[in-house]
Amino acid sequence: MSVLIAFLSLLVEVRFGYPDRIFRMIGHPVTWLGALISFFDRRLNRSIDTDSARRMSGVIALLAIVLVPALLAGWISSLFTALPFGIGVVPVAVLASALLAQRSLDLHVEAVADALDSGGLEEGRCAVSMIVGRDPETLDEAGVCRAAIESLAENFSDGIVAPAVWLGVGGLPGGVAYKAVNTADSMIGHRTQRHEAFGWAAARFDDLINLPASRLSVLLLVLASFVVDGADPAGAWRAIRRDAGKHRSPNAGWPEAAMAGALGLALAGPRVYGGVLVPDHTMGDGRRDANAGDIRRALRLCRVADALLIALFGLLSVILLLA
């Protein structure tokens, strides 16, 4: 049943996304999780504590951040799935669709290409600042394009494939638990003075639970490159084998390398965050001078890969229902 929920939620989100009207009325699950994470960060992450004490506080906080929303999601899911004739699967899938980012990711990345085409570098920097954490003022046009493509590749894995995988494994509670960990990592899983120790558990656990999806994302992107004009599946595979494991993230390098190799680009490398140059290996050995056309090629590749993901869950749903 959870695989069917994942399949239906993918269909709902790719068609409707998360409506702005609902967001204005009640917010979004990520904003609710963010408020919970901020609460524990304020209460438990004390500068007067030792690093070991802050690390233990981070473990306790992560347990609460994951378990409380997951248990609530499990209770809500049980109310619907108890309905006769399996009709409760549909509302659960609608709720679960809020954990996916197919439509929003596509729109935000396409907005960068549109901004570059219509308004030039400054508008491109503004658009890309909505989806990346690096300093946009340090980016030239090629840097803006690379940032958008890198964000697309990474978020295809942890914003689409990973929540779908964990929805398929654990239903709505599994998807919510994944989203809680991923949001915690994005908020407190940084190697800063404040969060180096407190966010250690969130960062390490996020690395672990994103591992299956990052590898599945690679497979989907390589398969998609066989049918997208101008994409190179052999180049994608070479870049994965050569570069994926060298990325500073144990997971982000896999889809980024696949994307770089498929499009004949060189992505990642050193980047500036908060005024600090962060070293990293380059993914792929192609062009650094990416352009808006490359963003659109990357979008086509991700759209096909996403269609393959939906088809995979549809096939698994049929097999499991007939078994």
Secondary structure, DSSP 8 states (H G I E B T S, - for coil): -HHHHHHHHHHHHHHH-S-HHHHHHH--HHHHHHHHHHHHHHHH--TTS-HHHHHHHHHHHHHHHHHHHHHHHHHHHHHHHTSGGGTTHHHHHHHHGGG--HHHHHHHHHHHHHHHHHHHHHHHHHHHTTT--S-GGG--HHHHHHHHHHHHHHHHIIIIIHHHHHHHHHHHHHHHHHHHHHHHHHHH-S-STTTTTTTHHHHHHHHHHHHHHHHHHHHHHHHHHTTSTT--HHHHHHHHHHHGGGSSSTTTHHHHHHHHHHHTB-EE-SEEETTEEE---EE-SSBS---HHHHHHHHHHHHHHHHHHHHHHHHHHHHHHH-
